[in-house]
Amino acid sequence: MTETPVTDTTFEVHDPAVLAQARRLLDACESGFDMQEAVIAAVQRNERWRGQQCINLLAPEAPTSPAVRTLLSSEVGTRAAEGHIGRVNRWFAGTQYIDEIEALCVELLKQAFRARYADHRLVASMIGNLTVYTALAEPGDVIMSIAQPFGGHSSNRNDGPAGVRGLRIVDVPMDPVELEVDLDLFRKMAPLVRPKLVALGASMTLFPFPLRAMSDIVAEWGGKLFFDGAHQIGLIAGGQFQDPLREGAAVMTGSAGKTFSGPQSGIIVWDDPALTEPITHAIFPVLAATHQVNRVAALAVAAAEMIEYGEIYMARIVRNAQALGAALEGRGIPMLGAQKGFTRTHQVIADVRRFGGGLEVGHLLARANIVTNKNLLPGDTPEDWDRPSGLRMGTIEVTRYGMGESEMDTIADFMARVLVEGQSPSVVAEEVVEFRQGYQTLYYDFDHGLPG
């Protein structure tokens, strides 16, 4: 009798081939120790390639300083510290030194952002956005946020925290050429839907927002402006971008792992004391309990670095981004915002449709040891999510390794040789590795100061 083959109908969101390779590797191990060594070896391979041999142009990444990395592996990371700071507020006794660490972090964040209030317990900036939607909105409320083809992020859309909270989402109108809010259209649209919150957050972020004007418009019905500064928050702390809390935003969230150049972590700051109780209650006990005190200590040191070096570091990041955009445009790679100087942030965006689109170009450049990411452009549709038209690049990491505007010209040349001239990525990769050998020291920290 012939057996009917069993069909595996299990749904798996991850790449099955990659998971199968991991299983084969583990099956070949003879002990738990061998399994540990397999993990460590993978980490070391990534460190050699990404950390020492690649030009990393990912806009959401920044290398942390030696002090931050040390704190991330510190003993305090094994300790639990549920609750607000203070002996009465904690569930556990014996937290007096943890209170000290966390209080230092809070006060450093206040100083870095010139804010009256700050919280340190968010393990990711998306949790910060969920905090805002939990504290300041109710299910069924209308919010306005930016659609993804114009740079908006899922954390403010139906498929993220805003959607999970049951909020009704209306698009902020954007100008697809100027890559800015269409303020005239916003003036007409906003009173029609009367949003409780307007969330200004963008993962493709090149130019400032008209915050004061937008805040004044929504204030007519008690609406509030929420600035999701996931990408720009380091630039804001360093005084190189607009200052949302001074320009009408009620609350600002952000990611410490991007321009702020700290550990992967969320940041939330605000000025209005009336918001303190709802925001902090949303954080604890609703969204955060034991919140990784090693990460809090690392975040505190990153804030101290930003206070000391942020103005110079962030200014150089922006100059490098503008130089990279100009160099790529000059080599035949079309760049968004060229008519406006390319960018006012750490990012530049290329239209790479003629070279095969963002997915193919991103992987082609990775073979040349140049790491970027695919990105939706205005005019792309939701169906283009996996294969969008654009390529996003950022200059945080290359700047922290001491590179300047002349090095941006060199990087653009590497990229153009692969994309425009059609040279072999493997040949360019060898030259990239050689180039990177001269840039192995991290600057803008207390170990190495400023680059010479």
N, C-alpha and C positions, 0 to 999 in steps of 0.2 A: 504494500500500500504506500503510495507516494504522499509524503507529508506536505501540507500547505505551508509555504514559507511565511515566516512571521514578518510583517512590515512594521518597522519602528515609526510610530506616529508621534513620538515625543517632540514637542516644540522646544527649540534651543535658539536663544537670541544670539549667542556667540558663534563665531565661525567654527563649524564642526571639524574642519580639517586641523585647525590650530589646537582645539581641545584633544583631538585624537593623537596628535603628536605629543602633547603633554602626557597623555595616558601611556603611550608607548615608552616615553622616557622614564616614567615612574615604575612601569612594569619591569623595566630592566634593572631597577635598583634592588639590591639585596638586603637593605636595611633602612631603617628610618634615617640613619646618619647619611646614607647615600642620597636619600630624598632631600635632606637639608642641603647637601652639597650641590644638588642640581639647581635648587632655588638660588643659592649664593652665586653660582656660576652665571646664571642668567642675569642677575643684578650686575655682576662685574662686567659682563659683555656690554650691557647697556651703558655702564659708566665709561668704559673705554671709548665706545663709538660716539654716543651722544655727548658725553662730557668732555672728550679730548680731541676728537677727530672731525666733528661736524661743525658746520656753520648753522646754528640754531636760530631760525627766524620765526619761531612760533610766538604769536602775540600774547597767548595766555600763560607764558612761562617766564620764570626768572630764576637764575641760580642764586641760592641763598649763601650767605657768608659762612665762613668756618665757625664762627660763634653760634650762629643760628643752627647749623647742622649738629653741633655738639649738644646743644640744649634739646634738640629733638630726640636724642637718644639718652637723655638724662634719667636718673633714678626717679625723679618726681613724676615721670610719666606713668609709673605703676600705681600712683596714688589716686584715690577717689576724693572728689570735693564737691559734692552735690549741694546746690543752694547758692544763695547770695553771699557776698563777702561778710565776715563777722561771726563771732563765736555763737551768738544766739541764732543766726540765720542758717548755720550749717547743720546737716543731719548727723555729721560725724564730729567727734572730739579730735584734738590733736592736729588741727589744720592751721595753727597760727602762722607757720611759715608759708603755707600755701596762700593764706590771706594776704600775706606781704607780697608774694609774687604777683598775685592777681591784681592787687591794688596798684602796684607799680605799672602793670600793663594798662589798666584803665586810665591812670593819670597821664601816661606817655601817649596814649591814643588821643586823649583830649587835647594835649599840647600839639601833637602832630597835625591835627585837623582844626585847631582853634575852635573847639566845640565845648559846650557845657556838659554834655553827657556822652558816654561811650560804653559799649559792652563788648566783651572779649570772648564770650562763650560759644560763638557760632562756629561750627566745624567746617562750614562752607558758605559762600556768599548766597547760594540759592536758599539756604536755611534763613539767611537774613531777609530775603525777599518774602519768604513764607511768614516770617515774623511780622513784617509790615502788613501783609494781607490779613493776618490773624488779629493784629492789634487795631488796625484802622479801617477795616472793612468787614461787612457781613455778607454771607451768601446771598446772591441775588443783586448785590450792588453792581453798578456800572463802573468800570475803570477804562481808561484809554491807555494803550501801549503801542509800541512800534512793531509793525509786522516784520517777520524774519527776512524777506528779500531786501528790506531796507536797513538791515543790521540788527533788528530786534532779536531778543533771546527767548528761548522757551520758558524761562523762569517767570516771564510776565505774560505768558500766552496760555491758550487753552490746554496745551499738553504739559504744563508745568504747575508750579505752586498756585498761580492765579486761577487756573482751571480747577485744580483740586479743591480750592476754597469755594468753588461754585460762583465765581464772579462772572459777570457778563462783560465781554471785552469788545471794545470798539477801537479801530485803528487810529493812531495819531497820523494825520496826513503829512506825507513827506514829499519833498521835491526830489525827483530821481536824478536830476542833473547837478543841482547844488549840494545834494546829500545833506540837507537840513530840513528842519520842520517847516512846513508850509504854514506860516503864521496867519496869513490872511484866511486860509481855509479853516484853520483851527478855530479862529474867532467865530466863524459861522457854524461849525460843527459842534463845538463843545457845549454851547447853551442848549442845543437840541437834545443832547443825551445826559447832560449835567453829571459828569463823572464824579464819584466820591474821591477817587485818586487818579492822577495822571502819572504813569510810570515811565520815566525816561531812562531806559537802559538799552544799550546797544553793544553787541559783540563785534560789529563792524562800526567803528567809531572814529571819525576823522575830524569833525568840526564841532564847535560848541553849540549849545542849545539856547534858545531865547527864554531862559528860565523866568526872569522877572515878569516879562509880558504874559507868559503862560500862567504863572502863579496869580497874577492880578485878575486874569479872566476867570479862572475857576473859583477864586475867592468869593465871587458874587453869590454863590450858593453854598459856601462852606467847603468846597472841594480843596484838596491838598495836592501838592506836588511831591512826588517821591523820586529821588534821583538814585538810580541803580548804577553806581560808579564802579562796577566790577573791574573794568579795564582801566579807567582813568584815575583811580583813587590815589595812586602814587604821584601822578602828575598834579593832582589837586593838593596833596600834602606838600609837594615841592614848589607850589606856587606857579606851575607852568600850564595851568588850564583854568577854566572858570571855577569859581568858588561857590558851589551850590547852596550851602547853608546861608551864605550872605546874599544870595540872589533869588531867594524865595522858596527853596526846597524845605519841606518840613522835616524830612529825614533822609539820610544817605546811607546806603549799604555799599559794600565793595568786597573784593577778593584780595587778601594779603599776598597771594601767590603770583600776582601779575606785576603791574608797575611798582607796587609797594615793595616787591622783592623780598618778601618774608615767607613763612611757612604756608602751606595750603590751609586756608583759614578764612572765615568770614569776619567782616568788620561792620559795625553799625554805629552811627553817631547822629546826634540831634541836639537842638538847643532849647526847645519848648518844654518846661517842666511838666506841663499837662500831659505830655506824651510818655513820661517816664514810667508811670504805673502800667499802662496797657502794653508798652513795648517790653518791659522787663518781665511782666507776667507771662507774655507770650513766649519769651525765651525760657524762663523757668517758672512754673513746672511743666509748661506745655511741650517745648521743643528740645530742650537740652537738660541733661542731668549731670552725669560725670562727663566732663568736657575737656579731657586731655590737658593736664596742667603743663606737661612738657611743651605742648604746642603754644600754650599761653605765655610761657617764659620766652620761647623763641619769638613769638609775636612782639613781646615787649622789647627785645633787643633789636628787632627789625625796625620798630618805631624809633628807637634811639638813633639808629643809623640814618633813618630818614630825616630826623631833626638835625643831625650833624651834616649830612652830605646831600640831602634830597634836592635842594635847589640846583646845585651844579649837576648832579647826576640826571635829574629829570630834564633839565634844559638840553643836555647832550643827547639824551634819548630822542627828543623831538627833532633836534637838528639832524641827527643821523637818519631818522625816518624821512625827513624832507629831502636829504641828500640821496638816499636810496631810491626814493620815488623819481627824482629827476634823472638819476643815472639810468634807471630801467627804461623810462620813457625815451631817453635819448638813444637807447640801443634797440628801439623798435618793439618794446613791450608796453602796450597801452595801459595807462594808469588812471584810476578814478581821481577826480578832484584836481587834475593837472592845472586847470584854469584858476585854481585858488591856492596854488602852492603845495598841492598834494595832500597835506595833512597838518593838523595842529596837535596831534597826539603821537603815540609810539607806533602807529599802524600806517601801512600803505596797502592799497588794494589794486591788484592787476586784473584786467580783463584778458583771460587766456583762452578764449574760445577758438581763436585761430591756431592755437598750438595743441588743441585736443581737449580743452576743458580742465576744470580744477582738479578732478580726481586723477586723471592721467598725468597732468603736469606735476602735481604734488609728488606722485610716486616716481616719476622720471627724475625730478630734482633730488629726491632722497637717494637715488642710486648714485648721484654725484656728491653725496654727503651734505646736501643743503636741505634743511628741514623746514617745510612750510605747511600750510593747510588749505584745503579746498574751501570755497566760500560762495554763498549765494550772492547774486548781484540784483539790483533793481531790474525788473524785467524777467528774472527767473520766476518759475512757478513752483508750487509745492512738489510737483512731480520731479523737479530737478534737484531735490534734496541730496541724493546720493552722487549725482554728477552735475554739479553747478558750474556756472561760467567763470567764476572768479577764483583768485588765489589771494590769501591774506598773509601778510608778513609783518613782523614786529621787530623792534630794535633793542629790546630790553637786554637780552643776554649778550649780544655782541658789544653793547656799550659797557656792560659791567666787566667784560674782559678787556677793556681799555681801548676798544676800537673807536675811530673817529670818522670824519667825513671822507677822508681819502680811502679808508678801508671799505666804505660803502661803495665806492666806485669799483674797487676790486671785486667785491661780491656781485655787483650787477654784471660785471664782465663774465664771471663764472656762469651766472645764470643765462646770460645771452648766448654764450657759446653753446650751451645745451639746447636752448629753446629756439633761438633765431638761426644760429649757424649749423645746428644739427650735429655737433660734435658728440663723441661717445661719452656718456656719463661716467664710465669707469676711468677714462683718461682724466677728466676734470676732477673726479674724486681724489685721485692721487695728488693733484696739485692743491686741493682743498685741505687734505691732511697735512701737507707740508706747510701751507699757510697758517693753519691752526696751531702749529707747534710754537709759534711766536706769541700766542695769546692763551696762556694757561693760568694767569693770575687774576683773581677776582678783586676788584677795587670798590671804592665807595663804601668801605667798612673800616672798623677800627684795627683790623689786622694789617691792611695794606694802604689805607688812605686813598688819595687821589692818584690816577695814572700820571706818570711823568710827562 
